[in-house]
Amino acid sequence: MNTSNKGLRISLLFGFATILSGCGESSDELDDKLTHEARVSFVNSLDYMADLHLKKRNISTGYSGLFDNDTIISSDVASNAVATTYRYSYKAINNMINLGVKNSITANQEERITKTLSNNDNLWVIAWKAPGEQTISVVNKKQNNNADVFNVRLFANGNYTVLIDNTKTITTEKGKVTDYLSVNSCANGLKVADKFIDLCTGNFGASYLLVVDSNGKRVMAKE
């Protein structure tokens, strides 16, 4: 056998061995090499400026280190405001995260939650309060664009009657997001808890998440 043919056989055998080695990797080993991404948008419907923290969850340490300075992904978000979307990259095997909200000024009033991510998640993280409690909810973003109407879904801190054009449509559930509703008039087409919800800062045809309480609208966020 000449030298060139011998070298070719060695190369082929080496390549075949490499393929077999790759095929033998466990799912955990493959997950450790895959990078996934999630998008996180903070909605602060609390009465004070707040920071949103995010940290990879470690089962053995729980929430330890969640509120360290290097875990802030949205800082000094005003009351009833929406932060810029944050893109979070992670190894597929590390898809559990801790989320925490803390008062930006006093550095207390901490709330926390754990979330398991899926690749390409696009999430609202909503900090909200109800009588006697304050908490965080995570909701998937979702669009339902229909022309010539305001497309809205509601996240409420209580059970409230919802009227569209003065006709009862649904009742909200505390801490849950409703299905989409179509509203024709921005000024007086939607009423929650007997309060008109002003949609006139929005655009016809677009989709919005509305965070509401017994006093009406707190936050209007474009989906």
N, CA and C atoms as a LAMMPS dump frame, in Angstrom:
ITEM: TIMESTEP
0
ITEM: NUMBER OF ATOMS
669
ITEM: BOX BOUNDS ff ff ff
-5.0000000000000000e+02 5.0000000000000000e+02
-5.0000000000000000e+02 5.0000000000000000e+02
-5.0000000000000000e+02 5.0000000000000000e+02
ITEM: ATOMS id mol type element x y z
1 1 1 N 0.86 -1.196 0
2 1 2 C 0 0 0
3 1 3 C 0.887 1.234 0
4 2 1 N 0.604 2.199 -0.904
5 2 2 C 1.434 3.401 -0.933
6 2 3 C 1.089 4.326 0.227
7 3 1 N 1.939 5.307 0.433
8 3 2 C 1.805 6.189 1.596
9 3 3 C 0.539 7.014 1.556
10 4 1 N 0.142 7.505 0.363
11 4 2 C -1.042 8.359 0.261
12 4 3 C -2.31 7.59 0.598
13 5 1 N -2.427 6.335 0.148
14 5 2 C -3.606 5.531 0.46
15 5 3 C -3.681 5.208 1.946
16 6 1 N -2.517 4.958 2.543
17 6 2 C -2.488 4.666 3.978
18 6 3 C -2.945 5.876 4.784
19 7 1 N -2.503 7.073 4.37
20 7 2 C -2.909 8.298 5.063
21 7 3 C -4.398 8.546 4.937
22 8 1 N -4.965 8.239 3.753
23 8 2 C -6.392 8.422 3.542
24 8 3 C -7.195 7.506 4.441
25 9 1 N -6.749 6.242 4.586
26 9 2 C -7.465 5.304 5.451
27 9 3 C -7.441 5.757 6.904
28 10 1 N -6.308 6.263 7.347
29 10 2 C -6.202 6.736 8.734
30 10 3 C -7.144 7.907 8.975
31 11 1 N -7.221 8.844 8.004
32 11 2 C -8.102 10.009 8.137
33 11 3 C -9.558 9.595 8.207
34 12 1 N -9.94 8.641 7.346
35 12 2 C -11.329 8.176 7.333
36 12 3 C -11.689 7.487 8.638
37 13 1 N -10.769 6.652 9.135
38 13 2 C -11.03 5.958 10.391
39 13 3 C -11.152 6.941 11.546
40 14 1 N -10.316 7.974 11.556
41 14 2 C -10.369 8.983 12.612
42 14 3 C -11.687 9.76 12.574
43 15 1 N -12.123 10.119 11.352
44 15 2 C -13.383 10.841 11.21
45 15 3 C -14.562 10.008 11.65
46 16 1 N -14.566 8.717 11.304
47 16 2 C -15.642 7.816 11.692
48 16 3 C -15.705 7.665 13.208
49 17 1 N -14.531 7.574 13.831
50 17 2 C -14.487 7.451 15.297
51 17 3 C -15.031 8.697 15.96
52 18 1 N -14.736 9.847 15.371
53 18 2 C -15.238 11.107 15.927
54 18 3 C -16.752 11.171 15.861
55 19 1 N -17.327 10.721 14.722
56 19 2 C -18.781 10.712 14.561
57 19 3 C -19.433 9.804 15.585
58 20 1 N -18.835 8.609 15.766
59 20 2 C -19.388 7.686 16.744
60 20 3 C -19.315 8.255 18.149
61 21 1 N -18.241 8.956 18.438
62 21 2 C -18.094 9.569 19.761
63 21 3 C -19.169 10.614 19.983
64 22 1 N -19.458 11.422 18.94
65 22 2 C -20.49 12.455 19.063
66 22 3 C -21.86 11.861 19.251
67 23 1 N -22.133 10.747 18.534
68 23 2 C -23.439 10.111 18.641
69 23 3 C -23.651 9.514 20.018
70 24 1 N -22.562 9.266 20.737
71 24 2 C -22.673 8.655 22.045
72 24 3 C -22.913 9.638 23.166
73 25 1 N -22.998 10.94 22.863
74 25 2 C -23.205 11.932 23.91
75 25 3 C -24.599 11.793 24.507
76 26 1 N -24.687 11.99 25.803
77 26 2 C -25.98 11.949 26.471
78 26 3 C -26.752 13.224 26.183
79 27 1 N -28.072 13.204 26.457
80 27 2 C -28.891 14.402 26.232
81 27 3 C -28.428 15.554 27.117
82 28 1 N -27.969 15.227 28.335
83 28 2 C -27.474 16.276 29.226
84 28 3 C -26.227 16.93 28.659
85 29 1 N -25.345 16.117 28.06
86 29 2 C -24.122 16.66 27.466
87 29 3 C -24.45 17.552 26.279
88 30 1 N -25.431 17.15 25.479
89 30 2 C -25.842 17.975 24.339
90 30 3 C -26.481 19.277 24.813
91 31 1 N -27.36 19.169 25.824
92 31 2 C -28.003 20.364 26.364
93 31 3 C -26.984 21.361 26.896
94 32 1 N -25.888 20.843 27.445
95 32 2 C -24.873 21.715 28.012
96 32 3 C -24.179 22.538 26.931
97 33 1 N -24.239 22.064 25.665
98 33 2 C -23.597 22.777 24.565
99 33 3 C -24.561 23.71 23.832
100 34 1 N -25.867 23.506 24.015
101 34 2 C -26.857 24.321 23.316
102 34 3 C -27.109 25.618 24.077
103 35 1 N -27.116 26.717 23.351
104 35 2 C -27.43 28.005 23.954
105 35 3 C -28.832 28.428 23.543
106 36 1 N -29.669 28.725 24.523
107 36 2 C -31.021 29.202 24.284
108 36 3 C -31.13 30.673 24.675
109 37 1 N -32.254 31.274 24.329
110 37 2 C -32.451 32.693 24.639
111 37 3 C -33.892 32.933 25.06
112 38 1 N -34.065 33.884 25.96
113 38 2 C -35.399 34.335 26.374
114 38 3 C -35.379 35.857 26.436
115 39 1 N -36.525 36.458 26.188
116 39 2 C -36.673 37.911 26.312
117 39 3 C -37.589 38.206 27.492
118 40 1 N -37.163 39.169 28.303
119 40 2 C -37.869 39.49 29.542
120 40 3 C -38.161 40.985 29.585
121 41 1 N -39.428 41.334 29.782
122 41 2 C -39.837 42.743 29.89
123 41 3 C -40.523 42.951 31.233
124 42 1 N -40.011 43.888 32.004
125 42 2 C -40.502 44.148 33.359
126 42 3 C -41.612 45.189 33.341
127 43 1 N -42.753 44.842 33.935
128 43 2 C -43.883 45.768 34.103
129 43 3 C -44.004 46.077 35.59
130 44 1 N -43.749 47.319 35.949
131 44 2 C -43.8 47.713 37.361
132 44 3 C -45.105 48.445 37.649
133 45 1 N -46.079 47.734 38.2
134 45 2 C -47.348 48.375 38.556
135 45 3 C -47.429 48.669 40.053
136 46 1 N -46.281 48.662 40.722
137 46 2 C -46.225 48.994 42.144
138 46 3 C -46.237 50.512 42.332
139 47 1 N -46.295 50.947 43.591
140 47 2 C -46.377 52.375 43.881
141 47 3 C -45.013 53.042 44.001
142 48 1 N -43.943 52.298 43.717
143 48 2 C -42.61 52.853 43.885
144 48 3 C -41.685 52.366 42.756
145 49 1 N -40.568 53.083 42.584
146 49 2 C -39.554 52.691 41.616
147 49 3 C -38.932 51.357 42.03
148 50 1 N -38.705 50.477 41.058
149 50 2 C -38.233 49.131 41.393
150 50 3 C -37.189 48.634 40.413
151 51 1 N -36.386 47.664 40.885
152 51 2 C -35.397 46.97 40.059
153 51 3 C -35.851 45.529 39.853
154 52 1 N -35.534 44.988 38.673
155 52 2 C -35.773 43.573 38.406
156 52 3 C -34.441 42.842 38.381
157 53 1 N -34.352 41.767 39.141
158 53 2 C -33.152 40.934 39.207
159 53 3 C -33.42 39.582 38.56
160 54 1 N -32.393 39.018 37.926
161 54 2 C -32.485 37.681 37.328
162 54 3 C -31.194 36.936 37.629
163 55 1 N -31.34 35.677 38.048
164 55 2 C -30.166 34.842 38.348
165 55 3 C -30.495 33.392 38.038
166 56 1 N -29.531 32.689 37.449
167 56 2 C -29.692 31.253 37.21
168 56 3 C -29.976 30.561 38.541
169 57 1 N -30.972 29.68 38.549
170 57 2 C -31.343 29.012 39.796
171 57 3 C -30.442 27.818 40.058
172 58 1 N -29.972 27.746 41.265
173 58 2 C -29.204 26.595 41.742
174 58 3 C -30.029 25.918 42.827
175 59 1 N -30.367 24.655 42.604
176 59 2 C -31.244 23.94 43.529
177 59 3 C -30.688 23.951 44.952
178 60 1 N -29.385 23.842 45.069
179 60 2 C -28.788 23.734 46.399
180 60 3 C -28.747 25.065 47.151
181 61 1 N -28.76 26.185 46.419
182 61 2 C -28.646 27.493 47.089
183 61 3 C -29.935 28.297 47.076
184 62 1 N -30.96 27.816 46.373
185 62 2 C -32.249 28.502 46.368
186 62 3 C -32.156 29.917 45.815
187 63 1 N -32.603 30.891 46.601
188 63 2 C -32.62 32.288 46.155
189 63 3 C -31.358 33.049 46.578
190 64 1 N -30.38 32.38 47.114
191 64 2 C -29.171 33.047 47.586
192 64 3 C -28.503 33.834 46.458
193 65 1 N -28.148 35.078 46.735
194 65 2 C -27.467 35.917 45.755
195 65 3 C -28.36 36.574 44.733
196 66 1 N -29.674 36.333 44.792
197 66 2 C -30.575 36.882 43.785
198 66 3 C -30.536 38.406 43.746
199 67 1 N -30.423 39.033 44.902
200 67 2 C -30.491 40.493 44.948
201 67 3 C -29.113 41.158 45.013
202 68 1 N -28.083 40.45 44.558
203 68 2 C -26.764 41.078 44.419
204 68 3 C -26.814 42.126 43.308
205 69 1 N -25.901 43.07 43.362
206 69 2 C -25.913 44.163 42.384
207 69 3 C -25.703 43.692 40.949
208 70 1 N -24.961 42.591 40.76
209 70 2 C -24.664 42.151 39.399
210 70 3 C -25.78 41.329 38.762
211 71 1 N -26.903 41.199 39.445
212 71 2 C -28.035 40.447 38.88
213 71 3 C -29.148 41.359 38.374
214 72 1 N -28.979 42.666 38.48
215 72 2 C -30.019 43.597 38.026
216 72 3 C -30.075 43.616 36.5
217 73 1 N -31.26 43.4 35.937
218 73 2 C -31.419 43.475 34.482
219 73 3 C -32.274 44.667 34.051
220 74 1 N -33.041 45.237 34.979
221 74 2 C -33.802 46.463 34.722
222 74 3 C -33.76 47.289 36.002
223 75 1 N -33.19 48.479 35.934
224 75 2 C -33.007 49.265 37.152
225 75 3 C -33.821 50.551 37.115
226 76 1 N -34.221 50.996 38.305
227 76 2 C -34.914 52.282 38.481
228 76 3 C -36.121 52.43 37.549
229 77 1 N -36.928 51.378 37.465
230 77 2 C -38.135 51.419 36.626
231 77 3 C -39.234 52.121 37.411
232 78 1 N -39.723 53.201 36.864
233 78 2 C -40.702 54.031 37.566
234 78 3 C -41.987 53.266 37.845
235 79 1 N -42.724 53.756 38.819
236 79 2 C -44.042 53.198 39.122
237 79 3 C -44.938 53.286 37.892
238 80 1 N -45.65 52.214 37.615
239 80 2 C -46.574 52.14 36.476
240 80 3 C -45.873 52.378 35.141
241 81 1 N -44.711 51.762 34.988
242 81 2 C -43.93 51.896 33.757
243 81 3 C -43.449 50.531 33.29
244 82 1 N -42.962 50.499 32.045
245 82 2 C -42.465 49.268 31.433
246 82 3 C -40.994 49.456 31.085
247 83 1 N -40.171 48.491 31.446
248 83 2 C -38.729 48.568 31.182
249 83 3 C -38.41 48.099 29.763
250 84 1 N -37.219 48.441 29.303
251 84 2 C -36.713 47.94 28.031
252 84 3 C -36.531 46.424 28.114
253 85 1 N -36.831 45.738 27.034
254 85 2 C -36.722 44.282 27.01
255 85 3 C -35.268 43.838 27.183
256 86 1 N -35.074 42.823 28.011
257 86 2 C -33.748 42.263 28.28
258 86 3 C -33.651 40.895 27.619
259 87 1 N -32.544 40.653 26.913
260 87 2 C -32.31 39.354 26.272
261 87 3 C -31.382 38.521 27.158
262 88 1 N -31.846 37.353 27.524
263 88 2 C -31.105 36.479 28.43
264 88 3 C -30.702 35.208 27.697
265 89 1 N -29.393 34.96 27.581
266 89 2 C -28.877 33.739 26.965
267 89 3 C -28.462 32.761 28.055
268 90 1 N -28.716 31.48 27.812
269 90 2 C -28.411 30.476 28.828
270 90 3 C -28.192 29.117 28.176
271 91 1 N -27.451 28.268 28.862
272 91 2 C -27.299 26.904 28.404
273 91 3 C -28.631 26.171 28.597
274 92 1 N -28.981 25.34 27.638
275 92 2 C -30.281 24.663 27.691
276 92 3 C -30.466 23.873 28.977
277 93 1 N -29.381 23.356 29.505
278 93 2 C -29.475 22.56 30.73
279 93 3 C -29.739 23.423 31.957
280 94 1 N -29.489 24.731 31.839
281 94 2 C -29.67 25.665 32.96
282 94 3 C -30.893 26.551 32.726
283 95 1 N -32.04 25.93 32.511
284 95 2 C -33.226 26.691 32.106
285 95 3 C -34.119 27.132 33.258
286 96 1 N -33.67 26.981 34.494
287 96 2 C -34.427 27.48 35.638
288 96 3 C -33.778 28.765 36.139
289 97 1 N -34.608 29.788 36.368
290 97 2 C -34.093 31.071 36.835
291 97 3 C -34.89 31.555 38.037
292 98 1 N -34.258 32.406 38.817
293 98 2 C -34.94 33.157 39.865
294 98 3 C -35.138 34.584 39.382
295 99 1 N -36.304 35.135 39.652
296 99 2 C -36.608 36.528 39.359
297 99 3 C -36.972 37.223 40.65
298 100 1 N -36.493 38.443 40.811
299 100 2 C -36.788 39.19 42.027
300 100 3 C -37.022 40.66 41.737
301 101 1 N -37.91 41.259 42.488
302 101 2 C -38.2 42.693 42.385
303 101 3 C -37.934 43.332 43.738
304 102 1 N -37.249 44.488 43.693
305 102 2 C -36.877 45.171 44.923
306 102 3 C -37.025 46.674 44.76
307 103 1 N -37.439 47.348 45.825
308 103 2 C -37.551 48.806 45.833
309 103 3 C -36.198 49.429 45.507
310 104 1 N -36.15 50.291 44.475
311 104 2 C -34.879 50.879 44.041
312 104 3 C -34.306 51.848 45.06
313 105 1 N -35.164 52.494 45.828
314 105 2 C -34.715 53.542 46.746
315 105 3 C -34.343 52.975 48.107
316 106 1 N -35.236 52.204 48.691
317 106 2 C -35.01 51.698 50.048
318 106 3 C -34.268 50.371 50.074
319 107 1 N -34.145 49.73 48.899
320 107 2 C -33.453 48.433 48.781
321 107 3 C -34.081 47.351 49.656
322 108 1 N -35.381 47.453 49.863
323 108 2 C -36.092 46.382 50.574
324 108 3 C -37.378 46.079 49.826
325 109 1 N -38.396 45.577 50.503
326 109 2 C -39.653 45.186 49.871
327 109 3 C -39.373 44.21 48.724
328 110 1 N -38.732 43.116 49.04
329 110 2 C -38.316 42.133 48.047
330 110 3 C -39.411 41.108 47.775
331 111 1 N -39.614 40.819 46.487
332 111 2 C -40.507 39.746 46.061
333 111 3 C -39.73 38.862 45.093
334 112 1 N -40.031 37.56 45.08
335 112 2 C -39.262 36.649 44.242
336 112 3 C -40.132 35.516 43.711
337 113 1 N -39.653 34.93 42.618
338 113 2 C -40.372 33.835 41.972
339 113 3 C -39.369 33.011 41.166
340 114 1 N -39.683 31.734 40.939
341 114 2 C -38.858 30.857 40.104
342 114 3 C -39.604 30.563 38.809
343 115 1 N -38.857 30.54 37.7
344 115 2 C -39.454 30.282 36.391
345 115 3 C -38.592 29.302 35.604
346 116 1 N -39.236 28.315 34.967
347 116 2 C -38.543 27.406 34.054
348 116 3 C -38.727 27.914 32.631
349 117 1 N -37.626 28.148 31.931
350 117 2 C -37.669 28.748 30.608
351 117 3 C -37.744 27.71 29.497
352 118 1 N -38.33 28.129 28.379
353 118 2 C -38.253 27.391 27.123
354 118 3 C -37.548 28.289 26.108
355 119 1 N -36.913 27.684 25.119
356 119 2 C -36.174 28.467 24.143
357 119 3 C -37.086 29.474 23.44
358 120 1 N -36.591 30.702 23.318
359 120 2 C -37.293 31.804 22.644
360 120 3 C -38.525 32.292 23.398
361 121 1 N -38.583 32.033 24.693
362 121 2 C -39.652 32.631 25.5
363 121 3 C -39.608 34.155 25.368
364 122 1 N -40.789 34.76 25.35
365 122 2 C -40.917 36.216 25.321
366 122 3 C -41.895 36.577 26.433
367 123 1 N -41.387 37.114 27.534
368 123 2 C -42.145 37.152 28.781
369 123 3 C -42.374 38.565 29.318
370 124 1 N -43.556 38.749 29.896
371 124 2 C -43.815 39.878 30.782
372 124 3 C -43.559 39.403 32.215
373 125 1 N -42.791 40.17 32.963
374 125 2 C -42.655 39.938 34.398
375 125 3 C -43.37 41.099 35.087
376 126 1 N -44.503 40.8 35.714
377 126 2 C -45.386 41.84 36.257
378 126 3 C -45.281 41.871 37.775
379 127 1 N -44.864 43.014 38.297
380 127 2 C -44.887 43.237 39.745
381 127 3 C -46.187 43.959 40.065
382 128 1 N -46.992 43.4 40.972
383 128 2 C -48.306 43.971 41.229
384 128 3 C -48.685 43.788 42.692
385 129 1 N -49.69 44.536 43.1
386 129 2 C -50.146 44.443 44.481
387 129 3 C -51.662 44.332 44.529
388 130 1 N -52.122 43.747 45.607
389 130 2 C -53.541 43.657 45.942
390 130 3 C -53.635 43.928 47.438
391 131 1 N -54.817 44.19 47.944
392 131 2 C -54.937 44.436 49.383
393 131 3 C -54.29 43.326 50.208
394 132 1 N -53.303 43.694 51.005
395 132 2 C -52.658 42.738 51.89
396 132 3 C -51.561 41.9 51.273
397 133 1 N -51.237 42.114 50.005
398 133 2 C -50.181 41.321 49.39
399 133 3 C -49.51 42.065 48.237
400 134 1 N -48.323 41.588 47.922
401 134 2 C -47.528 42.132 46.827
402 134 3 C -46.762 40.965 46.228
403 135 1 N -46.739 40.837 44.903
404 135 2 C -46.167 39.623 44.321
405 135 3 C -45.697 39.866 42.892
406 136 1 N -45.239 38.782 42.256
407 136 2 C -44.765 38.807 40.869
408 136 3 C -45.493 37.721 40.089
409 137 1 N -45.858 38.045 38.858
410 137 2 C -46.414 37.042 37.943
411 137 3 C -45.651 37.099 36.627
412 138 1 N -45.534 35.944 35.981
413 138 2 C -44.865 35.858 34.68
414 138 3 C -45.894 35.421 33.645
415 139 1 N -45.995 36.209 32.561
416 139 2 C -47.006 35.975 31.528
417 139 3 C -46.309 35.982 30.171
418 140 1 N -46.659 35.041 29.319
419 140 2 C -46.12 35.037 27.957
420 140 3 C -46.691 36.198 27.156
421 141 1 N -45.811 36.879 26.419
422 141 2 C -46.303 37.902 25.503
423 141 3 C -47.077 37.23 24.368
424 142 1 N -48.06 37.966 23.865
425 142 2 C -48.909 37.382 22.826
426 142 3 C -49.6 38.501 22.063
427 143 1 N -49.514 38.468 20.745
428 143 2 C -50.178 39.475 19.928
429 143 3 C -51.453 38.916 19.306
430 144 1 N -52.418 39.825 19.096
431 144 2 C -53.665 39.449 18.426
432 144 3 C -54.139 40.66 17.619
433 145 1 N -53.288 41.095 16.69
434 145 2 C -53.538 42.335 15.959
435 145 3 C -54.711 42.195 14.987
436 146 1 N -55.697 43.044 15.161
437 146 2 C -56.833 43.138 14.236
438 146 3 C -57.056 44.607 13.909
439 147 1 N -57.21 44.897 12.654
440 147 2 C -57.317 46.281 12.2
441 147 3 C -58.578 46.962 12.727
442 148 1 N -58.459 48.291 12.913
443 148 2 C -59.595 49.179 13.223
444 148 3 C -60.164 49.017 14.63
445 149 1 N -59.508 48.248 15.488
446 149 2 C -59.938 48.134 16.884
447 149 3 C -58.697 48.133 17.773
448 150 1 N -58.908 48.379 19.061
449 150 2 C -57.859 48.187 20.056
450 150 3 C -57.968 46.755 20.571
451 151 1 N -56.89 46.002 20.464
452 151 2 C -56.867 44.612 20.895
453 151 3 C -56.2 44.556 22.266
454 152 1 N -56.966 44.239 23.299
455 152 2 C -56.44 44.322 24.661
456 152 3 C -56.746 43.043 25.439
457 153 1 N -55.847 42.717 26.338
458 153 2 C -56.122 41.702 27.347
459 153 3 C -55.749 42.309 28.695
460 154 1 N -56.416 41.854 29.725
461 154 2 C -56.33 42.484 31.038
462 154 3 C -55.647 41.571 32.041
463 155 1 N -54.771 42.165 32.849
464 155 2 C -54.211 41.493 34.016
465 155 3 C -54.681 42.285 35.224
466 156 1 N -55.456 41.645 36.093
467 156 2 C -56.114 42.364 37.184
468 156 3 C -55.68 41.844 38.543
469 157 1 N -55.735 42.728 39.531
470 157 2 C -55.387 42.323 40.906
471 157 3 C -56.612 41.908 41.712
472 158 1 N -57.736 41.722 41.011
473 158 2 C -58.968 41.303 41.669
474 158 3 C -59.994 40.849 40.652
475 159 1 N -61.169 40.519 41.131
476 159 2 C -62.258 40.082 40.255
477 159 3 C -63.162 41.271 39.943
478 160 1 N -63.095 41.744 38.685
479 160 2 C -63.812 42.954 38.301
480 160 3 C -64.667 42.701 37.061
481 161 1 N -65.809 43.353 37.034
482 161 2 C -66.684 43.295 35.866
483 161 3 C -66.096 44.142 34.74
484 162 1 N -66.095 43.58 33.537
485 162 2 C -65.557 44.273 32.362
486 162 3 C -66.702 44.53 31.387
487 163 1 N -66.861 45.784 30.997
488 163 2 C -67.879 46.17 30.033
489 163 3 C -67.228 46.719 28.776
490 164 1 N -67.753 46.299 27.632
491 164 2 C -67.366 46.883 26.353
492 164 3 C -68.621 47.493 25.74
493 165 1 N -68.532 48.797 25.436
494 165 2 C -69.702 49.541 24.942
495 165 3 C -70.9 49.356 25.875
496 166 1 N -70.597 49.411 27.196
497 166 2 C -71.597 49.319 28.259
498 166 3 C -72.324 47.974 28.327
499 167 1 N -71.735 46.957 27.714
500 167 2 C -72.292 45.611 27.79
501 167 3 C -71.301 44.708 28.525
502 168 1 N -71.788 44.005 29.563
503 168 2 C -70.898 43.133 30.32
504 168 3 C -70.344 42.036 29.42
505 169 1 N -69.023 41.895 29.471
506 169 2 C -68.352 40.929 28.611
507 169 3 C -67.752 39.782 29.414
508 170 1 N -66.943 40.103 30.405
509 170 2 C -66.294 39.087 31.227
510 170 3 C -66.117 39.619 32.645
511 171 1 N -65.641 38.752 33.527
512 171 2 C -65.181 39.153 34.859
513 171 3 C -63.731 38.715 34.993
514 172 1 N -62.863 39.626 35.38
515 172 2 C -61.448 39.275 35.538
516 172 3 C -61.268 38.332 36.727
517 173 1 N -60.131 37.627 36.728
518 173 2 C -59.74 36.788 37.855
519 173 3 C -58.435 37.318 38.419
520 174 1 N -58.364 37.397 39.711
521 174 2 C -57.183 37.933 40.381
522 174 3 C -55.912 37.199 39.957
523 175 1 N -54.909 37.989 39.502
524 175 2 C -53.615 37.424 39.157
525 175 3 C -53.568 36.628 37.875
526 176 1 N -54.603 36.767 37.037
527 176 2 C -54.635 36.042 35.766
528 176 3 C -54.878 37.011 34.616
529 177 1 N -54.421 36.62 33.434
530 177 2 C -54.609 37.451 32.251
531 177 3 C -55.809 36.922 31.464
532 178 1 N -56.603 37.831 30.934
533 178 2 C -57.799 37.449 30.177
534 178 3 C -57.437 37.112 28.736
535 179 1 N -58.404 36.595 28.02
536 179 2 C -58.282 36.485 26.571
537 179 3 C -58.378 37.884 25.972
538 180 1 N -58.103 37.969 24.677
539 180 2 C -58.144 39.273 24.019
540 180 3 C -59.58 39.775 23.846
541 181 1 N -59.715 41.083 23.998
542 181 2 C -60.975 41.779 23.783
543 181 3 C -60.774 42.834 22.699
544 182 1 N -61.798 43.073 21.905
545 182 2 C -61.737 44.097 20.86
546 182 3 C -62.543 45.305 21.303
547 183 1 N -61.899 46.474 21.262
548 183 2 C -62.531 47.713 21.73
549 183 3 C -62.5 48.728 20.594
550 184 1 N -63.656 49.325 20.304
551 184 2 C -63.757 50.265 19.177
552 184 3 C -63.41 51.697 19.554
553 185 1 N -63.793 52.118 20.734
554 185 2 C -63.584 53.507 21.155
555 185 3 C -62.47 53.583 22.188
556 186 1 N -61.504 54.474 21.971
557 186 2 C -60.372 54.555 22.893
558 186 3 C -60.745 55.248 24.2
559 187 1 N -61.73 56.138 24.178
560 187 2 C -62.04 56.938 25.37
561 187 3 C -63.047 56.266 26.295
562 188 1 N -64.098 55.715 25.742
563 188 2 C -65.153 55.174 26.599
564 188 3 C -65.696 53.822 26.127
565 189 1 N -64.877 53.075 25.404
566 189 2 C -65.327 51.769 24.927
567 189 3 C -65.116 50.657 25.934
568 190 1 N -64.159 50.857 26.87
569 190 2 C -63.808 49.806 27.829
570 190 3 C -63.957 50.328 29.25
571 191 1 N -64.65 49.536 30.072
572 191 2 C -64.834 49.908 31.475
573 191 3 C -64.513 48.694 32.353
574 192 1 N -63.695 48.931 33.387
575 192 2 C -63.319 47.885 34.344
576 192 3 C -63.607 48.393 35.743
577 193 1 N -64.312 47.61 36.535
578 193 2 C -64.67 48.001 37.905
579 193 3 C -65.349 49.363 37.919
580 194 1 N -66.195 49.575 36.928
581 194 2 C -66.968 50.81 36.799
582 194 3 C -66.096 52.038 36.519
583 195 1 N -64.874 51.806 35.999
584 195 2 C -63.973 52.904 35.627
585 195 3 C -63.652 52.781 34.14
586 196 1 N -63.791 53.904 33.414
587 196 2 C -63.401 53.89 32.008
588 196 3 C -61.883 53.751 31.895
589 197 1 N -61.449 52.941 30.941
590 197 2 C -60.026 52.721 30.696
591 197 3 C -59.633 53.487 29.435
592 198 1 N -58.77 54.466 29.598
593 198 2 C -58.338 55.305 28.481
594 198 3 C -57.303 54.559 27.641
595 199 1 N -57.644 54.316 26.38
596 199 2 C -56.742 53.632 25.451
597 199 3 C -56.182 54.572 24.389
598 200 1 N -56.416 55.856 24.539
599 200 2 C -56.129 56.812 23.464
600 200 3 C -54.643 57.056 23.226
601 201 1 N -53.788 56.578 24.12
602 201 2 C -52.346 56.664 23.861
603 201 3 C -51.873 55.527 22.957
604 202 1 N -52.747 54.568 22.685
605 202 2 C -52.4 53.441 21.825
606 202 3 C -52.778 53.675 20.381
607 203 1 N -52.626 52.638 19.583
608 203 2 C -52.912 52.708 18.155
609 203 3 C -53.924 51.642 17.754
610 204 1 N -54.843 52.015 16.879
611 204 2 C -55.767 51.036 16.334
612 204 3 C -54.99 49.909 15.652
613 205 1 N -55.462 48.689 15.844
614 205 2 C -54.858 47.533 15.199
615 205 3 C -53.781 46.858 16.015
616 206 1 N -53.234 47.545 17.019
617 206 2 C -52.157 46.971 17.822
618 206 3 C -52.716 46.181 19.007
619 207 1 N -51.82 45.43 19.667
620 207 2 C -52.2 44.594 20.811
621 207 3 C -51.553 45.136 22.075
622 208 1 N -52.328 45.108 23.186
623 208 2 C -51.84 45.686 24.437
624 208 3 C -52.194 44.795 25.627
625 209 1 N -51.28 44.79 26.604
626 209 2 C -51.549 44.224 27.915
627 209 3 C -51.884 45.381 28.845
628 210 1 N -53.024 45.292 29.53
629 210 2 C -53.427 46.321 30.487
630 210 3 C -53.386 45.735 31.894
631 211 1 N -52.628 46.37 32.766
632 211 2 C -52.633 45.997 34.179
633 211 3 C -53.614 46.929 34.876
634 212 1 N -54.635 46.356 35.525
635 212 2 C -55.711 47.165 36.085
636 212 3 C -55.957 46.792 37.545
637 213 1 N -56.54 47.756 38.265
638 213 2 C -57.008 47.498 39.629
639 213 3 C -58.375 48.161 39.803
640 214 1 N -58.835 48.284 41.028
641 214 2 C -60.178 48.808 41.27
642 214 3 C -60.305 50.283 40.898
643 215 1 N -59.172 50.958 40.708
644 215 2 C -59.189 52.368 40.316
645 215 3 C -59.032 52.573 38.825
646 216 1 N -58.888 51.475 38.078
647 216 2 C -58.756 51.587 36.629
648 216 3 C -57.402 51.117 36.133
649 217 1 N -56.915 51.774 35.088
650 217 2 C -55.669 51.364 34.441
651 217 3 C -54.455 51.815 35.239
652 218 1 N -53.501 50.885 35.393
653 218 2 C -52.209 51.233 35.989
654 218 3 C -51.111 51.272 34.916
655 219 1 N -51.097 50.261 34.047
656 219 2 C -50.065 50.192 33.011
657 219 3 C -50.706 49.721 31.702
658 220 1 N -50.272 50.321 30.603
659 220 2 C -50.657 49.89 29.271
660 220 3 C -49.375 49.564 28.508
661 221 1 N -49.169 48.292 28.179
662 221 2 C -47.922 47.843 27.558
663 221 3 C -48.219 47.227 26.198
664 222 1 N -47.492 47.646 25.187
665 222 2 C -47.689 47.103 23.848
666 222 3 C -47.082 45.724 23.766
667 223 1 N -47.854 44.774 23.267
668 223 2 C -47.391 43.373 23.206
669 223 3 C -46.33 43.207 22.102
